[in-house]
Amino acid sequence: MTEQIFALDIGTRTVVGLILQKTKDNYQLIDYCIQEHHERSMLDGQIHDVVSVADVIISVKQKLEQKHGPLTSVCVAAAGRALKTKRTTITKSVGEQPLMNKEDILFLEFSAVQNAQHDLAVEEENNSRDHYYCVGYSVLQYKLDDRVIGSLIDQQGDKVEVEIIATFLPKVVVESLIAALHRADLEMEALTLEPIAAINVLIPPSMRRLNVALVDIGAGTSDIAITEQGTVTAYGMVPKAGDEITEAVSDHYLLDFPQAELVKRQIKEDMPATSTDILGFEQVIDYQDLVAAVTTEIDGLVETIANEIIRLNNKPPKAVMLVGGGSMTPEITNRLASKLQLPNNRVAIRGIDAIQSLEQIDTLPIGPTFVTPIGIAIAAKQNPIHYISVTVNHRTVRLFDMKELTIGDCLLAAGIDIDKLYGKPGMAYIIHVNGRDITLPGTYGQSPQVVLNGVDSTIDSPIQDGDEILVVKGEDGKEPIVKIKHIIGDMPNFSVKFNDQNILIRSNVFVNGQEKNADYIVHDHDTIEVKSTKTIEDFFQQIGQYDKLQQLGSFYLYVNQQKVILPYENNILINGNSVGISHTLKAEDVISMERTDQLPLEIVLTHLDLDYEVTLHVTFNNEPVTLTKQKLSIYRDGHLLTTSDYLKRGDSIKTMPAENEPFIFQDIFRFVSLDLSDVHGNVQILKNNQPASFTDPLSENDSITIKW
């Protein structure tokens, strides 16, 4: 059974209805009908009087039904100038909530689309983004920490960015179109866009790598579409078209508008037109006279179209195709080529004979007027925008599908703020660890729950007409649950040897001044101190012998109230090497102390270089003897000291001169040993071989002799 397609091109001046039949490989035009609006019920492609437009649609439909039976559904097109595109970028901080999966990224993309929808509404001086249907979007690029990246899935960073280009249709355009069809008892089977319709039949994808401009010159507007690099790169519209030329003809020849339109269509270079003006005079109008009469308006139309092409394309295209009734305007191809600095053969009017998928038969209408209507029928079947209804959170939403629709598209159409569907991160803690502030983030907020017809789904799940969608906001995150050991890691414990004993070196943790174990769960604003035994000073503090460190350093005394430092020190040795108290300990270190806590007075006096005693050298019985006598008296706490007494670190001593008496004979007995048991007979005491007494004074090098 062959497939039959009913299509309508609802233009500014006319409504064209046609029936196509789909054959195996191509399409056949079965019948068509064209009828003008009774009044100006359309303006710039927008329906302004639904009832009036519906009446014309009914008339066209009925004429076709008389030959081909009931028609209940129809393919139509929305005006291309109504198509809005918006490019936007959205940035999100993910330092505390990384994008983990595809659905997270889709939510980010849809947030960008909503931003584009909002920006478009603001530009159009309309504060409601619900006034636009999103009919598709494309991701231009992703960025992670300001660097372009191919995919965000499982990536980690501080900031992500997605740039999209989204396409929208004003809802009023589509809704008024649907309303007019419903009045004519027609269901919209499929929707396309007028520029897409014309391009699909005239410029197949294989030709779209070429930079070509397609201009559909209608009655009220001229629609422009640009192709390059394999795709449609831009759409545009100018509010000038065939009616400007018709009005100029009407003004110059005093014709009413329908007669002027008829003259414009009938006149050819080799065929003048005959008409009667409003005064009843008949006149013959030839081609050259008409061109001269409306040349200003032709140039104005050409300049407006050329300027818009340059604006959309940033340069002249390689070629220009003209379709639509207004493309029959005299001289328009040559003048547009000249304006764009193209050869004349690079600007051409294309008729339905250029549609490759349409079978050429004798009954086909000729010229460019039917290119767009036939394109609507074919494009609406090949690339339709289906109309479906779903409910989102118990609200009915209408969607027009230019691709496979997903739950995400429904959320956009429902105006749900996707950014607010994610649960908020849990409240963070700020704690103080060893004088440094640390932020502990709360747990991540949960993704929203998406339910399709009672079954858990994802945002990219496809939907169908009549589906019911429920979206529940994700749960908010919770406060962090963190133990001390998760913050400070493993605390060091090792052994050292001191005084031949193995001692364990350990670390202690204090929270708000109280010691805690590693499993303590921290709270907001906790102050944590980790006290580790790392140095010699820490070690002696841990073992309770910190006072020994006070005894380190040089040996010193106070002599006559003046501090005197002697070259003797108390040192700490690590593995036999002297170190300071800030030395860092390692496992298996051997700690010892080198101490000098007291010194004999004799050594102290030597280091002090004090003139402590007087000496005298004599001989006794031919043996040399040295006699000594103190010049100073040394006192500690009022007690007289001898050279054999010991002084402690920090002792205070006082020196005083001793009595200065000369050496006498009897002093020698303090320094010699005389065995009196051998003494017998008469005893002689001689000094320098002269008799002497025990009280005789002695001098240096005296010779002392005792004989018996």
C-alpha positions in Angstrom: 0.0 0.0 0.0 1.4 3.4 -1.0 1.8 6.1 1.6 0.0 9.4 1.1 1.2 12.7 2.6 -0.9 15.8 3.1 1.1 19.0 3.6 0.3 22.6 4.1 2.5 25.7 3.5 0.7 28.4 5.4 2.4 31.6 4.0 1.9 35.3 4.4 -0.3 35.7 1.3 -1.4 32.1 0.4 -2.1 28.7 1.8 -0.7 25.9 -0.4 -2.1 22.4 0.1 -0.7 19.4 -1.7 -0.9 15.6 -1.6 2.3 13.6 -2.2 2.5 9.8 -2.6 5.6 8.0 -1.3 6.8 5.5 -3.9 9.6 3.0 -3.4 12.4 5.4 -3.8 10.8 8.8 -4.5 7.8 11.0 -4.2 4.9 11.7 -6.6 2.9 14.9 -6.5 -0.8 13.7 -6.7 -2.6 17.0 -6.4 -2.3 20.5 -5.1 -4.4 23.6 -4.3 -3.4 27.2 -3.7 -5.6 29.9 -2.1 -4.9 33.4 -1.0 -5.9 34.8 2.4 -9.1 36.8 2.4 -7.4 39.5 4.5 -4.0 40.3 6.0 -4.4 37.5 8.6 -0.7 36.6 8.4 2.1 39.0 9.1 5.8 38.0 8.6 4.8 34.3 8.7 3.1 34.6 12.1 -0.7 33.8 12.4 -2.4 37.0 13.7 -6.0 35.9 13.0 -6.4 32.2 13.8 -10.1 32.0 12.7 -9.4 33.7 9.3 -6.4 31.5 8.6 -8.4 28.4 9.7 -11.1 29.3 7.1 -8.6 29.3 4.3 -7.1 26.0 5.5 -10.6 24.5 5.6 -11.3 25.7 2.0 -8.0 24.1 0.7 -8.7 20.9 2.6 -12.2 20.5 1.3 -11.1 21.0 -2.3 -8.6 18.3 -2.0 -11.0 16.0 -0.1 -13.5 16.1 -2.9 -11.0 14.2 -5.1 -9.0 12.2 -2.5 -11.3 11.5 0.4 -11.1 12.6 4.1 -7.9 14.2 5.3 -7.3 14.1 9.1 -3.7 14.8 9.7 -1.2 17.1 8.1 2.5 18.0 7.9 3.2 21.7 8.4 6.2 24.0 8.9 7.0 26.7 11.4 8.5 29.9 9.9 12.3 29.7 9.8 12.6 33.3 11.0 10.9 32.2 14.2 13.8 29.9 14.9 16.0 31.2 17.7 19.5 29.9 18.5 21.4 30.8 21.6 25.0 30.0 22.6 25.8 29.9 26.3 28.3 28.6 28.8 27.8 27.3 32.3 30.4 26.8 34.9 30.2 24.8 38.1 32.6 24.3 41.0 33.2 20.6 41.6 35.9 20.7 44.2 33.5 19.4 46.8 31.2 17.5 44.4 32.9 15.9 41.4 31.0 14.9 38.4 31.0 11.1 38.6 28.8 9.8 35.9 27.0 10.6 32.6 23.8 11.7 34.3 25.6 14.3 36.4 27.0 15.7 33.1 23.6 15.6 31.4 22.1 17.6 34.3 24.9 20.2 33.7 24.2 20.4 30.0 20.4 20.9 30.6 21.3 23.6 33.1 23.2 25.3 30.3 20.1 25.0 28.0 17.9 26.5 30.7 20.4 29.4 31.0 20.2 29.9 27.2 16.4 29.8 27.4 16.4 32.4 30.1 18.9 34.6 28.2 16.7 34.4 25.1 13.6 35.4 27.1 15.5 38.5 28.4 16.7 39.4 25.0 13.1 39.2 23.7 11.9 41.4 26.5 10.0 38.5 27.9 10.6 37.4 31.5 9.3 33.8 31.1 11.5 31.2 29.6 8.3 29.0 29.3 7.5 31.0 26.2 10.0 29.0 24.1 10.2 25.4 23.1 13.7 23.9 23.0 13.8 21.9 19.9 17.4 20.7 20.2 20.9 21.5 21.5 24.5 20.6 20.7 27.5 20.5 23.0 30.3 22.6 21.6 33.0 21.8 24.2 33.8 20.8 27.7 36.4 22.4 29.9 38.1 21.2 33.1 40.0 23.9 35.1 39.9 26.1 32.0 41.4 23.4 29.7 39.4 21.9 26.9 38.7 18.2 27.5 36.9 15.5 25.5 34.7 14.1 28.3 34.0 15.0 32.0 33.1 11.5 33.1 35.1 10.5 36.2 37.3 13.6 35.9 38.6 15.3 39.0 39.2 19.1 39.3 38.0 22.3 40.8 35.8 23.7 38.0 34.0 22.4 35.0 32.5 24.2 32.1 30.2 23.2 29.3 29.4 25.3 26.2 26.3 24.5 24.2 24.2 26.0 21.3 20.5 25.5 21.8 17.6 26.0 19.3 14.2 27.3 20.3 10.8 28.1 18.8 8.5 30.7 20.3 5.5 28.8 21.7 3.1 31.4 20.3 4.2 30.4 16.8 3.6 26.7 17.3 0.4 27.1 19.5 -1.3 29.4 17.0 -0.4 27.0 14.2 -1.9 24.1 16.2 -5.0 26.2 17.0 -5.7 26.9 13.3 -5.3 23.2 12.4 -7.7 22.1 15.2 -10.3 24.5 13.9 -10.0 22.8 10.5 -10.3 19.3 12.2 -6.7 18.5 11.4 -4.1 16.9 13.7 -0.5 18.0 13.3 1.1 14.8 12.1 4.6 16.3 11.9 6.3 19.7 12.2 9.4 21.0 10.4 11.0 24.3 9.8 10.6 26.2 6.5 14.3 26.7 5.8 15.0 23.1 6.7 12.2 22.0 4.4 13.7 23.8 1.4 17.3 22.9 2.1 16.4 19.2 2.6 15.0 18.9 -1.0 17.4 21.3 -2.8 20.7 20.8 -0.9 21.2 17.2 0.2 23.8 16.5 2.9 26.4 15.6 0.3 26.3 19.2 -1.0 26.3 20.9 2.4 30.1 21.0 2.7 29.7 23.8 0.1 29.1 27.3 1.3 25.7 28.0 -0.2 22.9 30.4 0.7 19.3 29.4 0.1 16.8 32.4 0.0 13.1 31.7 0.2 11.5 35.0 -1.0 7.9 34.9 0.0 5.3 37.7 0.1 6.1 39.3 3.5 9.6 38.0 4.3 12.7 36.5 2.9 14.1 33.5 4.8 17.8 32.7 4.5 19.7 29.6 5.4 23.4 29.0 5.0 25.2 25.7 4.6 28.9 25.0 5.0 31.2 22.2 6.4 28.4 19.6 6.1 25.7 21.3 8.1 23.3 24.2 8.2 25.3 26.9 9.9 22.9 29.8 10.2 19.3 31.0 9.7 18.1 34.5 9.1 15.2 36.6 7.9 14.6 40.0 6.4 11.2 41.7 6.6 11.3 42.5 2.8 10.0 40.3 0.0 7.6 40.2 -2.9 4.9 42.5 -1.4 7.3 45.5 -1.6 7.6 45.0 -5.3 3.8 44.5 -5.7 3.1 47.7 -3.8 5.5 49.6 -6.0 3.8 48.3 -9.1 0.4 49.2 -7.6 1.6 52.8 -6.8 3.1 53.4 -10.2 0.3 52.0 -12.4 -2.6 52.9 -10.1 -3.6 49.3 -9.7 -5.2 47.7 -6.7 -3.0 45.2 -4.9 -4.5 41.9 -6.4 -4.2 43.4 -10.0 -0.6 44.5 -9.3 0.3 41.0 -8.0 -1.2 39.5 -11.2 0.8 41.9 -13.4 4.0 41.0 -11.6 3.4 37.3 -12.1 2.3 37.5 -15.7 4.8 39.9 -17.2 7.8 38.3 -19.0 10.6 39.8 -21.1 8.8 38.7 -24.3 5.2 39.0 -23.0 3.7 42.4 -21.9 0.8 42.4 -19.4 -2.5 44.2 -19.9 -4.4 45.7 -16.9 -7.1 48.3 -16.1 -6.2 51.0 -13.5 -8.6 52.3 -10.8 -9.8 55.0 -13.2 -10.9 52.4 -15.7 -8.2 53.0 -18.3 -6.6 50.0 -19.9 -2.9 50.0 -20.2 -0.2 47.7 -21.6 2.9 47.2 -19.4 6.0 45.8 -20.9 8.9 44.2 -19.0 11.4 47.1 -19.3 8.9 49.7 -18.3 8.0 47.7 -15.2 11.7 47.2 -14.2 12.3 50.9 -14.6 9.3 51.7 -12.5 10.3 49.5 -9.5 14.1 49.5 -9.8 14.5 51.3 -6.5 12.4 48.7 -4.7 14.3 45.9 -6.4 17.6 47.3 -5.4 16.3 47.8 -1.8 15.2 44.2 -1.6 18.5 42.9 -3.1 20.6 45.1 -0.7 18.7 43.9 2.3 19.0 40.2 1.4 22.7 40.6 0.5 23.5 42.4 3.8 21.8 39.6 5.8 23.7 36.9 3.9 27.0 38.6 4.6 26.0 39.1 8.3 25.2 35.4 8.7 28.1 34.1 6.6 30.8 36.7 7.4 31.6 36.6 3.6 29.9 36.1 0.3 28.9 32.5 -0.2 30.0 30.4 -3.2 26.5 30.3 -4.6 22.9 31.5 -3.9 19.7 29.6 -4.6 16.4 31.5 -4.8 13.0 29.9 -4.2 9.5 31.2 -3.5 7.2 33.4 -5.5 9.2 36.5 -4.8 12.2 35.0 -6.5 10.5 35.8 -9.8 11.1 39.5 -9.2 12.6 41.0 -12.4 16.4 41.4 -12.5 16.8 40.0 -8.9 19.3 37.3 -9.8 21.8 39.5 -11.7 21.5 42.4 -9.2 22.0 40.0 -6.2 25.1 38.5 -7.9 26.5 41.9 -8.5 25.9 43.0 -4.9 27.6 39.8 -3.6 30.4 40.1 -6.2 29.6 36.8 -7.7 29.4 35.7 -11.3 25.8 35.9 -12.7 25.7 32.1 -13.0 26.3 31.7 -9.3 22.8 33.1 -8.4 19.9 31.1 -9.7 16.2 30.5 -9.3 15.4 26.9 -8.5 12.1 25.2 -9.3 10.6 21.9 -8.3 12.5 20.3 -11.3 15.6 20.6 -9.0 14.1 18.3 -6.4 15.9 15.0 -7.0 13.5 12.9 -5.0 10.4 14.1 -6.8 9.3 12.1 -9.9 9.0 14.5 -12.9 5.6 14.2 -14.6 3.8 16.5 -17.0 1.2 17.7 -14.5 3.8 19.2 -12.1 3.5 23.0 -11.6 6.5 24.9 -12.7 8.6 27.6 -11.1 10.0 28.1 -7.6 6.6 28.7 -5.7 6.1 25.0 -4.9 9.6 24.2 -3.7 8.9 25.0 -0.1 5.5 23.2 0.1 6.9 20.0 -1.5 9.9 20.3 0.8 7.6 20.5 3.8 5.9 17.3 2.9 9.1 15.4 2.3 11.1 16.9 5.2 8.2 16.4 7.6 8.4 12.7 6.8 12.1 12.4 6.7 13.0 14.7 9.7 9.7 15.3 11.5 9.2 17.1 14.8 6.6 15.0 16.5 4.1 16.5 18.9 3.6 14.6 22.1 2.2 15.2 25.6 3.6 14.0 28.9 3.1 14.9 32.6 6.0 16.1 34.7 5.3 16.2 38.4 1.6 16.1 37.6 1.7 18.9 35.1 1.0 18.4 31.4 3.8 19.3 29.1 3.8 19.5 25.3 6.9 18.7 23.3 7.9 18.9 19.7 10.5 16.3 18.9 13.4 17.1 16.5 15.3 14.1 17.9 14.7 11.2 20.2 13.1 12.8 23.3 14.4 12.1 26.8 13.3 12.8 30.3 15.8 15.7 30.3 13.9 17.3 27.4 10.7 17.1 29.4 12.3 18.8 32.4 13.4 21.6 30.1 9.9 22.0 28.7 8.4 21.9 32.1 10.6 24.8 33.2 12.0 22.8 36.1 15.2 24.4 37.5 17.6 21.5 37.1 20.3 23.2 39.1 18.1 23.0 42.2 17.4 19.3 41.9 20.7 18.2 43.3 20.9 17.8 47.1 23.1 20.5 48.7 26.5 19.4 50.2 26.5 18.8 53.9 27.7 21.6 56.2 31.5 21.6 56.4 33.5 21.6 59.6 36.4 23.9 60.3 39.0 22.5 62.7 42.4 23.7 64.0 45.2 21.2 63.8 48.5 22.3 65.2 47.7 25.9 64.6 46.5 25.4 61.1 42.8 25.7 59.9 41.5 22.7 58.0 38.1 22.4 56.3 36.3 19.1 56.4 33.6 19.0 53.6 30.3 17.4 54.3 29.1 14.5 52.3 27.9 15.1 48.7 24.3 15.9 47.9 22.5 13.1 46.2 21.4 13.1 42.6 17.7 13.6 42.0 15.4 10.6 41.7 13.8 10.3 38.3 10.8 8.0 38.0 9.2 7.2 34.6 5.8 5.5 34.8 6.6 4.3 38.3 10.0 2.9 37.5 13.3 4.4 38.5 15.0 5.9 35.4 17.8 8.2 34.3 17.6 11.6 32.8 18.6 10.3 29.3 15.8 7.7 29.3 13.7 8.0 26.1 10.0 8.9 26.6 6.8 8.4 24.7 3.5 10.1 24.3 1.4 9.9 27.5 4.4 9.1 29.8 4.2 10.2 33.5 7.4 11.6 34.9 8.1 12.3 38.6 11.3 14.1 39.7 12.2 14.2 43.3 15.0 16.5 44.6 18.1 14.6 45.8 18.8 14.3 49.5 21.1 16.9 51.0 24.5 15.8 52.2 25.3 15.3 55.8 27.9 16.7 58.1 31.3 15.0 57.9 32.1 12.0 60.1 35.9 12.0 60.4 38.2 10.3 63.0 41.4 11.9 64.2 43.4 9.1 62.5 41.9 10.0 59.2 43.3 13.5 59.6 46.8 13.0 61.1 47.4 9.5 59.7 49.6 7.0 61.5 51.4 8.5 64.6 55.1 7.5 64.9 56.1 5.0 67.7 59.7 3.7 68.0 62.3 2.7 70.6 65.6 4.2 71.7 68.1 3.2 74.4 68.9 5.3 77.5 70.9 4.2 80.5 70.9 0.7 79.0 67.1 0.6 78.9 64.8 0.5 75.9 62.3 3.3 76.0 59.3 3.6 73.6 58.9 6.9 71.9 55.2 7.7 71.3 52.9 10.6 70.1 49.9 12.0 72.0 46.8 13.7 70.6 45.0 16.4 72.6 41.6 17.8 71.6 40.6 21.0 73.3 43.3 20.3 75.9 42.2 16.7 76.7 44.1 13.7 75.5 42.1 11.5 73.0 42.8 8.3 71.1 43.0 8.0 67.3 39.3 6.9 67.0 37.9 10.1 68.3 35.3 11.6 65.9 36.0 15.3 65.5 33.4 18.1 65.9 33.2 21.5 64.3 35.7 24.0 65.7 37.8 21.4 67.6 41.3 22.4 68.4 43.6 19.4 67.9 47.3 19.2 69.0 49.5 16.4 68.0 52.5 16.2 70.4 55.1 13.9 69.0 58.4 13.0 70.7 60.8 14.1 68.0 63.8 15.8 69.7 66.1 15.2 72.7 64.1 17.9 74.5 60.8 16.1 73.8 62.4 12.8 75.0 63.6 14.1 78.4 60.2 15.7 78.9 58.5 12.4 78.2 60.6 10.4 80.7 60.2 13.1 83.4 63.9 14.1 83.5 63.7 17.5 81.9 65.7 19.0 84.8 68.8 17.3 83.4 68.7 19.5 80.4 69.1 22.5 82.8 72.6 21.0 83.7 73.8 21.0 80.2 76.4 23.4 79.0 79.8 24.8 80.4 81.2 24.4 83.9 81.0 27.8 85.6 81.8 29.4 89.0 81.4 32.7 90.7 84.8 34.1 91.8 84.5 37.2 94.0 81.0 37.5 92.6 82.1 37.4 88.9 81.0 34.5 86.7 83.8 32.5 85.3 83.3 29.8 82.7 85.8 26.9 82.6 86.4 24.7 79.5 84.4 21.7 80.8 80.8 20.9 79.5 77.9 18.5 80.2 77.0 17.0 76.8 74.3 14.7 75.4 75.7 12.0 73.1 73.7 10.2 70.4 75.5 7.1 69.4 78.7 8.6 70.8 78.4 11.9 69.1 77.7 15.2 70.9 74.3 16.8 69.8 72.0 19.6 70.8 68.6 19.3 72.5 66.9 20.0 69.2 68.4 16.9 67.6 65.8 14.6 66.0 65.7 11.1 67.3 65.5 8.0 65.2 64.7 4.4 65.9 67.4 2.5 67.8 69.4 5.6 68.8 71.6 5.2 71.9 71.3 8.2 74.2 74.0 9.0 76.9 75.3 12.0 78.8 78.9 13.2 79.3 79.0 15.1 82.6 81.4 17.3 84.6 79.6 18.2 87.7 82.6 19.1 90.0 86.3 19.9 89.8 89.1 20.0 92.4 90.1 23.5 93.5 93.7 22.9 92.3 92.4 22.4 88.7 90.1 25.4 89.0 93.0 27.6 90.2 95.1 26.5 87.4 92.5 27.5 84.8 91.8 30.7 86.6 95.6 31.5 86.4 95.6 32.9 90.0 99.0 33.5 91.8 97.9 31.2 94.5 101.3 30.2 96.2 105.0 31.1 96.6 107.8 28.6 95.9 111.4 28.3 97.2 114.0 25.9 95.8 116.6 24.5 98.2 118.6 21.3 98.7 118.3 19.1 101.7 121.1 16.7 102.4 122.1 17.2 98.8 118.6 16.4 97.5 116.5 19.2 95.8 113.3 20.2 97.6 110.7 22.8 96.6 108.9 24.6 99.3 105.4 26.1 98.8 103.4 28.6 100.7 99.8 30.0 99.9 99.6 33.6 98.9 95.8 33.4 98.7 93.1 31.9 101.0 90.1 30.4 99.2 86.7 30.4 101.0 83.3 28.8 100.1 80.5 29.8 102.3 83.0 31.1 104.8 85.0 27.8 104.9 88.6 27.8 104.0 89.4 25.4 101.2 92.4 23.4 100.3 93.6 22.6 96.8 92.2 19.0 97.2 88.7 20.2 97.9 86.1 19.9 95.0 84.0 22.7 93.6 80.5 22.2 92.1 79.0 23.8 89.1 77.8 27.2 90.1 79.7 27.4 93.4 80.7 30.9 94.6 84.2 31.3 96.1 86.0 34.2 97.6 89.8 34.8 97.5 91.8 36.7 100.2 95.5 37.4 100.5 97.3 35.1 103.0 99.9 36.3 105.6 103.2 37.2 103.8 105.9 35.6 106.1 109.3 34.3 104.8 110.3 30.6 104.7 112.2 29.5 107.8 114.4 26.5 108.4 111.6 24.4 110.1 109.3 24.8 107.0 111.4 22.2 105.3 110.1 19.5 107.4 106.7 19.9 105.8 108.2 18.7 102.5 110.8 16.1 103.5 110.6 12.8 105.3 113.2 12.4 108.1 113.5 9.0 109.9 114.4 10.1 113.5 115.0 6.5 114.6 118.3 6.7 112.9 119.4 9.9 114.7 122.0 9.3 117.5 124.9 11.2 118.9 125.4 14.9 118.4 123.0 16.5 115.8 124.3 19.4 113.6 122.0 21.7 111.6 123.8 23.5 108.8 122.7 26.1 106.3 125.2 26.6 103.6 127.7 24.6 105.8 127.2 27.1 108.6 125.5 26.3 111.9 121.8 27.4 111.9 118.7 27.3 114.0 115.1 26.2 113.2 114.0 29.8 113.0 116.6 31.0 110.6 115.1 32.4 107.3 115.7 30.5 104.0 116.7 31.9 100.6 116.6 30.6 97.1 119.1 27.8 96.5 120.1 27.5 100.1 121.8 24.2 101.1 120.3 22.5 104.2 122.2 19.8 106.0 121.4 17.8 109.1 124.2 15.5 110.4 124.7 13.4 113.4 
